[in-house]
Amino acid sequence: MVTDIAHTTHCVDAAAVMGLLPDRPRLLALGEPTHGEDGLLRLRNDLFRQLVEQEGYRTIAIESDCLMGLVVDDYVTSGTGALDTVMERGFSHGWGTQPGNRELVRWMRAFNDGRPEEDRLRFAGFDGPLEITGAASPRQSLGALHGYLAARLDGALLPCTAETLDGLLGADGRWTEPAAMTDPDRSVGRSAGAGELRLLADELAALLDTETPRLLATGSRDEWHRAQLYARTATGLLRYHYRMADPAPNRMARLVSLRDSMMAGNLLAVAERGPALVHSHNGHLQRERSTMRMGGLPLEWWSAGALVDARLGTRYAFLATALGTIRHRGVDVPSPDSVEGLLYALPQEHCLVDAGRLASALGDTLPAPRVSPYYGYASFDPAHLAGVDGVVFVRDVLPDPAP
C-alpha cells in the first residue's frame, strides 16, 4: 500500500500543483487542519511565491476579517502605515501575531515596491467581521458605503442621511454584546431600528449596483470594488444579527451557514479580479456539506468552498492538508491504519498526493477518520477524497522557534 501511495507523491510546489489540475484555477484553495502553526504558514508562503513568480497569481486571500484586511492591502500595495501597526490592526483572530503572516506581508510589500499598479500583489481577508463570541457592529461598513455614494451621487438619490444611520445604529456595544451569541434575547438584531437598517442597507446596495456606470466613469474601479465589499458586509452583518436574535432550534446552524455564505461572496469577488491563492481551514474550503456539534446539537451547512465550487466549477481547486504529528499539541504518531498513518510511512517531510490515485490505492474499504486528542485539530476524513484535488501531507509540525 505504501509503495502504491509513494507513486502518487510530489514536492509541494507550483509546478506539481498545476500538474494535478486540468486548468489553472481562478481560486486555488489550500486548507489547513489546524490554526496557529507557523510551519503551515511558511509552506503556504513558499507556494504563494512560486504561484506569483511562475503562474501569474497576484492575490492571496486568508481567513481573516475582510474589513481589517483592507489595512494590509493598503500597506502592501502603497506602503500606507507601519508594519507593526498593520499586523495589529489588519488581522482578526490573533493572526497578526504569527511570524508567518508577518513574513508574508513584508515579502508582498517588497515585491510591490516600484512595480506598476496593475502588476502589484493584493491581499484580502475573506471572513466576515465575526468572532466566536459575536459579530461586529455594521457601523463601519454601512458608514463607508454611504460615504462612498454620498461623495459621488446627488443626495436626493440616497435613501437616508449619515445622521439617520448613526441614530439607528446607536452605541456599538448593543451590537457586540457577547451574551447575544448564546442568548437571542440579548441581541439587537430584531429591534425596530435593526429592521429599518436592513432596508436602508439594501437600498444603498441597490443604488451602488444601479449607478455602476456613473460611479466607474467618475472614480476608480478599485474604489468601486471596495464599496461592493462594504455593501456585502453591511447586508451580511445585519442578516447575521437578525439570526442571532432568533430563538428557533436551528439558530446556530443558520449562523454558521451565514458566515460561510459571507466568506463565499468575498471569495467570488476576489475571483473576479484575477487568480488567487486562498488559505483557510479545510472545513471552510471543502466541497462536502459541513457538520459539527455545538452546545450538544448537531449542525449541518454548506461551506464556503462548496458554495464557491457550485459557481466556479473547475475554476475552483482545493488542496486539503493532512498532518502526521503536532507533538507540542499532544498529537503523536498516527495509527498505521489511518490515512495519516499510511502517509507518515513515506520519507518526505511534506509532499503533494494525487487524491484520485490515493483513493484507488486505499480501495473500497476506507479507514475511519483519525481520532485527535487536540480539539483544535481536525483530521482528514477519507470519505472526502473524491472532493479534493490533492492532499498536502506534512509529516511533523514543529513548535515555533523561541523569539
Buried (B, 14 or more C-beta within 10 A) or exposed (E): EEEBBBEBBBEBBBEBBBEBBEEBBBBBBBBBBBBBBBBBBBBBBEBBBBBBEEBEBBBBBBBBBBBBBBBBBBBBBEEEBEBEEBBEEBBBBEBBEBEBBBBBBBBBBEBBEEEEEEEBBBBBBBBBBBBEEBBBBBBBBBBBBBEBBBEBBEEEEBBBEEEBBEEBBBEEEBBBBEEBBEEBEBBBBBBEEBBBBBEBBBBBBEBBEEBEEEBEEEBEEEBBEBBBBBBBBBBBBBBBBBBBBBEEEBBBBBBBBBBBBBBBBBBBBBBEBEBBBBBBBBBBBBBBEBEBEEEEEEBEBBBBBBBBBEEBEEBBBBBBBBBBBBEEBEBEEBBEEBBBBBBBBBEBEBBBBBBBBBBEBBEEEBBEBBEBEEEEBBBBBBEBBEBBBBBBBBBBBEEBEEE
